[in-house]
Amino acid sequence: MFGTSSEEDLFQRNRLLQLRLAIEHAPEDEDNDEAEDASSTSSDSEEVEEAREDLDSVRAKVESMEAETKKELAIEVRHALSGDVLTSLRLKPNDRVSRLREKVLQETDHEFVVCHRFIFQSHVLPEIGTLEDLGFEDGECIYMARAPLRCLTASHDGYAQLWQLSGQVGDEPEEPRRLRLRGVPKAARISPCGKRLLTLTSDSGGSGQIWCAETLELLCHLRGGAASANFSSDGRLIAGVDADGIGRIWLSETGETIKDMLAPGTSCKWVPDDDDDLDDEISFCTFAPGGHLVVTGSGSNGQLWDFATAAPVRTLRGHASTVRAAEVSEDGSLVVTASADATARIWSTCTGECLQVLRGHSAPLTSCSFDPNQLLVLTASRDGTVKVWSLKDLPDIYTKHSTAMPGDCMYTLEADGGVVNSACFSPDGSSLLLAGASENTKLYGAECGEFKQSLEASHRDWVRNAKFSPDGLLVATASYDGSTSIWSANTGKCLRTLRGHCQAVVSIEVMAA
């Protein structure tokens, strides 16, 4: 069914064949040696016996390798539009989608500044999961599509710029479309559906604007202002904090407020404990995946809200200082909070119980996040380090516990210059991206923290922010020097440099067009 295998596959098969032939002839050689030296000493006999045992061990390993090879899946890759065969691969059932992408790019030997999508049985392959989990069998066919990328940047020069990225490396990038903003830009977002843009500025204590992504026409302002805001997973809603410290849910189409969430210190909905650190303002407000819950922070507590009713559901009590950030896991069962008390905590959304306390940092935390597989948690701190923690031994989320368990720190990464500017997992959870007080950005293996490569020789000042593309194959970095660079996550090569801002680029987003 398939053409010739890749050079790597042929090399591995030839190695196995050579090992098998060597093992088959080895016993004969031993017998000949023994016949020539019948008067061997007892020590010689022991050496021969040890050699036989070693040979048996090698033989068993080769048989195991051959068995694994037979389990490999033959996969044909075709172009999604033309149907032409691009390459043929052999992969193991437990290989991840990221491994499939990597091998396809190696075989096709092309570097495109695009988002790669793989279609299997009429569905786009997700970022996580193994081939076996996704239903792959021997002889399957998948289709590869390349979609242009949009890159949205915001700078202290007062502009947001929308770049359209496509084509091969070496092609000149198109001129960006520019948005002139009132006030100093703080962030810029692209809605998941790609139809709208959200910009946040310092104007009037915090202002949010919604723009049409196609025409760049100003559609509306977020009512009440916005100090922070993010789109929901479907792009219809926006959650954030207004200029007065009230948590709000806005309609992205009109900017109208549909729900308010008041801080516990100002709301009769909350029944505080005697030792609660009540604050008059919400410090952050964000959607949980799926949109059923909203998580906020106020003082040293986190809060979970039912989105449908805007009613408080859980109060997450335990931190000794301000909660700076929080994230809900993809399945909605866990929450991680990061605090100025230098700890992070893992909570059950079902019971509100604290399951683990992550101690080890020596300064206030600035961010926290789950990896896409919900096996790891990342924390970043003002102590200049990033720590990655294992969720392997997490207690049962449905059971109440008298005390929280200490977290298991797997490894610690030190940021350049002792400053963590940006840290995040790749979409498939296999890599970790870290930007610090230098012109370089570094890639590490997420599971063990091993150094992979450094993205360097492009920026002339510190990297402020770094993000993966949706398929995890590209990295975008934004620098204080006013430039944005697009890199290959596999090779570390700089594929494009986007220049247009004259001051620091403070925000960057990359999405498929």
C-alpha positions as CSV (number, residue, x, y, z in Angstrom):
1,M,0.0,0.0,0.0
2,F,2.8,2.4,0.8
3,G,6.0,3.4,-1.0
4,T,9.5,3.3,0.5
5,S,9.9,3.9,4.2
6,S,11.8,6.9,5.5
7,E,15.6,6.7,5.9
8,E,15.2,6.5,9.6
9,D,12.9,3.5,9.4
10,L,15.2,1.7,7.0
11,F,18.2,2.4,9.2
12,Q,16.4,0.9,12.3
13,R,15.3,-2.2,10.4
14,N,18.8,-2.8,9.0
15,R,20.2,-2.5,12.6
16,L,17.7,-5.1,13.8
17,L,18.6,-7.4,10.9
18,Q,22.3,-7.1,11.6
19,L,21.8,-7.8,15.3
20,R,19.6,-10.9,14.5
21,L,22.3,-12.3,12.1
22,A,25.0,-11.7,14.7
23,I,23.0,-13.5,17.4
24,E,22.2,-16.5,15.2
25,H,25.9,-17.0,14.4
26,A,27.1,-16.4,18.0
27,P,26.4,-19.9,19.5
28,E,28.3,-21.6,16.6
29,D,31.3,-19.5,17.4
30,E,31.2,-20.4,21.1
31,D,31.0,-24.1,20.3
32,N,34.1,-23.8,18.0
33,D,36.0,-22.0,20.7
34,E,35.2,-24.6,23.3
35,A,36.3,-27.5,21.0
36,E,39.7,-25.8,20.4
37,D,40.3,-25.4,24.1
38,A,39.0,-28.5,25.9
39,S,41.3,-28.0,28.9
40,S,39.9,-24.6,29.8
41,T,40.1,-23.7,33.5
42,S,37.0,-23.3,35.8
43,S,37.4,-19.5,35.5
44,D,37.2,-19.7,31.7
45,S,34.0,-21.8,32.0
46,E,32.5,-19.1,34.2
47,E,33.4,-16.4,31.6
48,V,31.8,-18.6,28.9
49,E,28.7,-18.9,31.0
50,E,28.5,-15.2,31.7
51,A,28.9,-14.6,27.9
52,R,26.0,-16.9,27.2
53,E,23.8,-15.1,29.7
54,D,24.7,-11.8,28.2
55,L,23.9,-13.2,24.8
56,D,20.5,-14.5,26.0
57,S,19.8,-11.0,27.4
58,V,20.7,-9.3,24.1
59,R,18.6,-11.9,22.2
60,A,15.6,-11.1,24.4
61,K,16.0,-7.4,23.8
62,V,16.2,-7.8,20.1
63,E,13.1,-10.0,20.1
64,S,11.3,-7.3,22.1
65,M,12.4,-4.7,19.6
66,E,11.3,-6.8,16.7
67,A,7.9,-7.2,18.4
68,E,7.6,-3.5,18.9
69,T,8.5,-2.9,15.2
70,K,5.7,-5.3,14.1
71,K,3.3,-3.2,16.2
72,E,4.1,0.0,14.3
73,L,1.3,1.6,12.3
74,A,1.7,2.4,8.6
75,I,0.2,5.9,8.0
76,E,-0.2,7.6,4.7
77,V,-0.3,11.4,4.7
78,R,-2.1,13.3,1.9
79,H,-2.6,16.9,1.0
80,A,-6.1,18.0,2.1
81,L,-6.9,19.9,-1.1
82,S,-5.2,18.0,-3.9
83,G,-5.3,14.5,-2.3
84,D,-1.6,14.0,-3.4
85,V,0.4,11.6,-1.3
86,L,2.9,13.7,0.7
87,T,4.7,11.0,2.6
88,S,4.3,7.6,4.3
89,L,5.2,7.1,8.0
90,R,5.6,4.3,10.5
91,L,4.6,5.2,14.1
92,K,4.0,3.4,17.3
93,P,0.4,3.2,18.7
94,N,1.6,5.1,21.8
95,D,3.2,8.0,19.9
96,R,1.5,11.3,20.4
97,V,0.0,13.6,17.8
98,S,3.0,15.9,18.3
99,R,5.3,13.1,17.1
100,L,3.2,12.6,14.0
101,R,3.5,16.3,13.2
102,E,7.2,16.3,13.8
103,K,7.8,13.3,11.5
104,V,5.6,14.8,8.7
105,L,7.6,18.0,8.7
106,Q,10.8,16.1,8.7
107,E,9.7,14.0,5.7
108,T,8.2,16.9,3.7
109,D,11.2,19.0,4.4
110,H,9.4,22.3,4.1
111,E,9.2,25.2,6.6
112,F,5.9,27.1,6.4
113,V,4.8,30.0,8.6
114,V,1.3,28.5,8.9
115,C,-0.8,26.4,11.3
116,H,-0.8,22.7,10.4
117,R,-4.0,20.7,10.9
118,F,-4.3,17.0,10.5
119,I,-7.7,15.5,9.5
120,F,-8.5,11.9,10.5
121,Q,-11.9,10.4,9.8
122,S,-13.4,13.8,9.0
123,H,-12.2,15.4,12.3
124,V,-9.3,17.6,13.1
125,L,-6.8,15.8,15.3
126,P,-6.7,17.3,18.9
127,E,-3.4,18.5,20.3
128,I,-3.2,15.8,23.0
129,G,-3.6,12.1,23.0
130,T,-1.9,9.0,21.5
131,L,-2.6,7.5,18.1
132,E,-4.1,4.4,19.8
133,D,-6.4,6.6,21.9
134,L,-7.6,8.4,18.8
135,G,-8.5,5.1,17.0
136,F,-5.6,4.7,14.6
137,E,-5.0,1.3,13.0
138,D,-2.4,0.0,10.6
139,G,-2.9,1.4,7.0
140,E,-4.8,4.6,8.0
141,C,-4.8,7.7,5.9
142,I,-4.7,11.3,7.2
143,Y,-4.9,14.6,5.4
144,M,-2.8,17.7,6.1
145,A,-4.1,21.2,5.7
146,R,-2.2,24.5,6.1
147,A,-4.1,27.5,7.5
148,P,-2.7,31.0,7.6
149,L,-1.9,32.5,11.0
150,R,-2.9,35.8,12.5
151,C,-0.6,37.6,14.9
152,L,-1.9,40.4,17.0
153,T,0.5,42.7,18.8
154,A,0.1,45.7,21.1
155,S,2.8,48.2,22.0
156,H,3.6,51.1,24.2
157,D,3.7,53.2,21.0
158,G,-0.1,53.3,21.2
159,Y,-0.9,50.9,18.4
160,A,-2.1,47.4,18.0
161,Q,-1.1,45.6,14.8
162,L,-2.7,42.6,13.0
163,W,-0.3,40.5,10.9
164,Q,-1.4,37.9,8.4
165,L,1.2,35.1,8.2
166,S,1.4,32.5,5.5
167,G,3.8,31.1,2.9
168,Q,7.3,29.6,3.1
169,V,10.3,30.8,5.0
170,G,12.0,33.7,3.1
171,D,8.7,35.2,1.8
172,E,8.3,38.8,2.7
173,P,5.6,39.3,5.4
174,E,2.5,41.4,4.4
175,E,2.3,44.9,5.9
176,P,0.3,44.8,9.1
177,R,-3.0,46.5,9.6
178,R,-2.8,49.1,12.5
179,L,-5.2,50.2,15.2
180,R,-4.6,53.5,16.9
181,L,-5.6,53.2,20.5
182,R,-6.4,55.8,23.2
183,G,-4.2,55.4,26.2
184,V,-1.3,53.1,26.8
185,P,-2.1,49.6,25.4
186,K,-2.0,46.8,28.1
187,A,-3.2,43.7,26.1
188,A,-4.8,42.6,22.8
189,R,-6.8,39.4,22.2
190,I,-8.2,37.5,19.3
191,S,-11.6,35.8,19.9
192,P,-11.5,32.0,19.5
193,C,-13.9,32.3,16.5
194,G,-11.5,34.9,14.9
195,K,-14.2,37.4,14.2
196,R,-13.4,40.0,16.9
197,L,-10.4,41.7,18.5
198,L,-10.3,42.9,22.1
199,T,-7.9,45.7,23.2
200,L,-7.3,46.9,26.7
201,T,-5.7,50.3,27.5
202,S,-5.0,52.5,30.5
203,D,-7.5,55.2,29.3
204,S,-9.9,56.4,32.0
205,G,-8.5,54.0,34.6
206,G,-9.0,51.0,32.2
207,S,-10.8,50.7,29.0
208,G,-11.8,47.8,26.7
209,Q,-12.7,48.0,23.0
210,I,-14.1,45.4,20.6
211,W,-13.1,45.6,16.9
212,C,-14.1,43.7,13.8
213,A,-11.2,41.5,12.8
214,E,-11.9,41.8,9.1
215,T,-12.5,45.5,8.7
216,L,-10.9,46.8,12.0
217,E,-14.0,48.8,12.6
218,L,-14.6,49.8,16.2
219,L,-17.7,47.9,17.3
220,C,-18.2,48.9,20.9
221,H,-16.6,49.6,24.3
222,L,-17.0,47.4,27.3
223,R,-19.4,49.2,29.6
224,G,-17.9,50.3,32.9
225,G,-14.4,50.1,31.6
226,A,-12.0,47.1,31.9
227,A,-8.8,46.7,33.8
228,S,-8.5,43.1,32.6
229,A,-10.6,40.9,30.3
230,N,-10.6,37.6,28.3
231,F,-12.9,35.9,25.8
232,S,-14.9,32.8,26.7
233,S,-14.1,29.6,24.8
234,D,-16.8,30.3,22.1
235,G,-16.0,34.1,21.9
236,R,-19.5,35.2,22.6
237,L,-18.7,36.5,26.1
238,I,-15.9,38.3,27.9
239,A,-15.0,38.0,31.6
240,G,-12.9,40.5,33.4
241,V,-12.7,43.2,36.0
242,D,-14.0,46.7,35.4
243,A,-12.3,50.0,36.3
244,D,-14.0,49.9,39.8
245,G,-12.8,46.4,40.8
246,I,-16.1,44.7,40.0
247,G,-16.1,41.3,38.2
248,R,-18.2,41.5,35.0
249,I,-19.4,39.4,32.2
250,W,-19.9,41.3,28.9
251,L,-21.5,40.4,25.6
252,S,-18.7,40.6,23.0
253,E,-21.1,41.7,20.3
254,T,-22.4,44.8,22.1
255,G,-20.2,45.4,25.1
256,E,-23.2,45.3,27.4
257,T,-22.8,43.9,31.0
258,I,-25.0,40.9,31.6
259,K,-23.6,39.8,35.0
260,D,-21.8,41.5,37.9
261,M,-19.7,39.8,40.6
262,L,-19.0,41.8,43.7
263,A,-16.1,41.2,46.1
264,P,-17.0,39.4,49.3
265,G,-16.3,42.5,51.3
266,T,-19.1,44.4,49.6
267,S,-21.7,41.7,48.9
268,C,-24.3,40.2,51.2
269,K,-24.2,37.0,49.1
270,W,-21.1,35.9,50.8
271,V,-21.0,34.5,54.4
272,P,-17.5,35.3,55.5
273,D,-15.4,33.5,58.1
274,D,-14.0,35.4,61.0
275,D,-10.5,35.2,59.6
276,D,-11.4,36.0,56.0
277,D,-9.2,38.8,54.4
278,L,-12.1,40.7,52.8
279,D,-11.3,43.0,50.0
280,D,-13.5,45.6,48.4
281,E,-12.3,44.7,44.9
282,I,-12.0,41.8,42.6
283,S,-8.4,41.4,41.4
284,F,-9.1,39.0,38.5
285,C,-12.0,37.3,36.8
286,T,-11.8,34.5,34.2
287,F,-13.9,31.7,32.7
288,A,-13.3,28.1,33.4
289,P,-13.1,25.8,30.3
290,G,-16.7,25.0,29.1
291,G,-18.0,28.3,30.6
292,H,-20.0,26.8,33.5
293,L,-17.8,28.3,36.2
294,V,-16.1,31.7,36.7
295,V,-13.2,32.0,39.0
296,T,-12.2,35.3,40.7
297,G,-9.8,36.5,43.3
298,S,-10.3,39.0,46.2
299,G,-7.9,39.5,49.0
300,S,-6.4,36.2,50.1
301,N,-9.4,34.1,48.9
302,G,-10.4,32.7,45.5
303,Q,-14.1,32.4,44.6
304,L,-16.0,30.1,42.2
305,W,-19.2,31.4,40.7
306,D,-22.0,29.6,38.8
307,F,-22.1,31.4,35.5
308,A,-25.8,30.8,34.8
309,T,-27.0,32.5,38.0
310,A,-23.9,34.6,38.9
311,A,-24.2,33.2,42.4
312,P,-21.1,32.3,44.5
313,V,-20.5,28.6,44.7
314,R,-17.3,28.1,46.6
315,T,-14.9,30.2,48.6
316,L,-11.3,29.0,48.4
317,R,-9.8,29.8,51.8
318,G,-6.2,29.1,52.9
319,H,-3.7,31.5,51.4
320,A,-2.0,34.0,53.8
321,S,-1.8,36.8,51.3
322,T,-3.3,38.2,48.1
323,V,-4.3,35.6,45.4
324,R,-2.7,36.9,42.2
325,A,-3.8,34.3,39.6
326,A,-5.9,31.2,39.1
327,E,-6.8,28.6,36.5
328,V,-9.4,25.9,36.2
329,S,-8.3,22.5,34.7
330,E,-9.6,21.5,31.2
331,D,-12.2,19.1,32.7
332,G,-13.3,21.6,35.3
333,S,-12.5,19.4,38.3
334,L,-9.5,21.3,39.7
335,V,-8.4,24.9,40.4
336,V,-4.9,26.1,41.0
337,T,-4.3,29.5,42.7
338,A,-1.1,31.5,43.0
339,S,-0.6,33.8,45.9
340,A,1.7,36.6,47.2
341,D,2.4,34.3,50.1
342,A,4.8,32.4,47.8
343,T,2.6,29.3,47.6
344,A,0.2,27.8,45.1
345,R,-2.8,25.6,46.1
346,I,-4.7,22.9,44.2
347,W,-8.5,22.8,45.0
348,S,-11.4,20.6,44.1
349,T,-14.2,22.5,42.4
350,C,-16.7,19.9,43.7
351,T,-16.0,20.4,47.4
352,G,-13.9,23.6,47.6
353,E,-11.3,21.6,49.6
354,C,-7.6,22.3,49.3
355,L,-6.0,19.1,48.0
356,Q,-2.3,20.2,47.8
357,V,-0.1,23.1,48.9
358,L,2.8,23.8,46.6
359,R,5.6,25.2,48.7
360,G,9.2,26.0,47.5
361,H,9.2,29.5,46.1
362,S,10.9,32.3,48.1
363,A,8.9,35.3,46.8
364,P,5.3,36.1,45.7
365,L,3.9,34.1,42.8
366,T,2.9,35.8,39.5
367,S,1.2,33.1,37.5
368,C,0.1,29.4,37.5
369,S,-1.3,27.0,34.9
370,F,-2.1,23.3,34.2
371,D,-0.6,21.4,31.4
372,P,-3.1,20.3,28.7
373,N,-2.9,16.7,30.0
374,Q,-3.7,17.7,33.6
375,L,-0.6,15.9,34.9
376,L,1.5,18.9,35.7
377,V,1.2,22.4,37.2
378,L,3.5,25.3,36.4
379,T,4.1,28.2,38.9
380,A,6.2,31.4,38.2
381,S,7.5,33.6,41.0
382,R,9.3,36.9,41.6
383,D,12.2,34.8,42.9
384,G,13.1,34.4,39.3
385,T,12.2,30.7,39.0
386,V,9.6,28.5,37.4
387,K,8.6,25.3,39.2
388,V,6.8,22.3,37.7
389,W,4.7,20.1,40.1
390,S,3.3,16.6,39.6
391,L,-0.4,15.9,40.0
392,K,0.2,12.1,40.0
393,D,-0.5,11.6,43.7
394,L,-3.4,14.1,44.0
395,P,-6.1,13.0,46.6
396,D,-9.6,12.1,45.6
397,I,-11.4,15.3,44.5
398,Y,-14.8,14.1,45.8
399,T,-13.7,13.4,49.4
400,K,-13.2,15.9,52.1
401,H,-9.7,15.9,53.7
402,S,-8.6,17.1,57.1
403,T,-5.3,18.5,55.8
404,A,-3.9,19.3,52.4
405,M,-0.9,17.3,51.1
406,P,2.4,18.9,50.2
407,G,3.0,19.1,46.5
408,D,5.7,17.2,44.7
409,C,8.1,19.6,42.8
410,M,9.6,17.8,39.9
411,Y,12.1,20.4,38.9
412,T,13.0,24.1,39.0
413,L,14.1,26.3,36.1
414,E,16.0,29.6,36.7
415,A,15.0,32.5,34.3
416,D,17.7,34.6,32.7
417,G,18.6,37.6,34.9
418,G,16.4,36.3,37.7
419,V,13.2,37.6,36.1
420,V,10.3,35.5,34.7
421,N,8.6,37.5,32.0
422,S,6.6,34.6,30.4
423,A,6.2,30.9,31.0
424,C,3.8,28.5,29.4
425,F,3.2,24.9,28.3
426,S,3.0,23.9,24.6
427,P,-0.5,22.9,23.3
428,D,0.3,19.2,23.6
429,G,2.0,19.5,27.0
430,S,5.4,18.2,25.8
431,S,7.4,21.4,26.1
432,L,7.7,24.5,28.3
433,L,8.6,28.0,27.0
434,L,10.4,30.4,29.3
435,A,11.4,34.1,28.7
436,G,13.4,36.1,31.2
437,A,15.6,39.1,31.4
438,S,17.5,38.5,28.2
439,E,17.1,38.6,24.4
440,N,16.7,34.9,24.3
441,T,13.7,32.5,24.9
442,K,14.4,28.9,26.0
443,L,12.5,25.6,25.4
444,Y,12.5,22.8,27.9
445,G,11.0,19.3,28.0
446,A,7.9,19.6,30.2
447,E,8.1,16.2,31.9
448,C,11.7,16.3,33.1
449,G,12.8,19.9,32.5
450,E,15.6,19.0,30.2
451,F,17.0,21.9,28.0
452,K,16.0,21.6,24.4
453,Q,17.2,24.8,22.7
454,S,17.5,28.6,22.9
455,L,15.7,30.9,20.5
456,E,18.3,33.6,20.0
457,A,20.1,36.1,17.6
458,S,16.9,38.0,16.7
459,H,16.0,40.5,19.4
460,R,18.2,43.3,20.8
461,D,16.4,43.7,24.1
462,W,14.5,41.5,26.6
463,V,11.7,39.3,25.5
464,R,8.5,40.5,27.2
465,N,6.1,37.7,26.1
466,A,6.3,34.4,24.3
467,K,3.5,32.2,22.9
468,F,3.1,28.9,21.0
469,S,1.1,28.7,17.8
470,P,-2.1,26.6,18.0
471,D,-0.3,23.5,16.7
472,G,2.8,24.0,18.9
473,L,5.2,24.0,15.9
474,L,5.9,27.8,16.0
475,V,6.8,30.2,18.8
476,A,6.1,33.9,18.7
477,T,8.2,36.3,20.9
478,A,7.6,39.9,21.6
479,S,10.4,42.2,22.7
480,Y,11.1,45.5,24.4
481,D,13.0,46.4,21.2
482,G,9.7,46.8,19.4
483,S,10.0,43.7,17.3
484,T,8.2,40.3,17.1
485,S,9.8,37.1,15.9
486,I,8.4,33.8,14.7
487,W,10.5,30.7,15.3
488,S,10.4,27.0,14.5
489,A,9.9,25.1,17.8
490,N,11.6,22.1,16.3
491,T,14.8,23.7,15.0
492,G,15.0,26.9,16.9
493,K,15.4,28.8,13.6
494,C,14.0,32.3,13.3
495,L,11.5,32.2,10.4
496,R,10.2,35.7,10.4
497,T,10.9,39.1,12.1
498,L,8.0,41.5,12.2
499,R,8.9,45.1,12.6
500,G,6.5,48.0,12.8
501,H,6.3,49.1,16.4
502,C,8.7,51.8,17.7
503,Q,8.4,50.9,21.4
504,A,8.1,47.8,23.6
505,V,5.7,45.1,22.4
506,V,3.7,44.2,25.6
507,S,1.2,41.7,24.2
508,I,1.1,39.0,21.5
509,E,-1.5,36.5,20.3
510,V,-1.2,33.9,17.5
511,M,-4.2,32.1,16.1
512,A,-5.2,30.3,12.9
513,A,-7.0,32.6,10.5
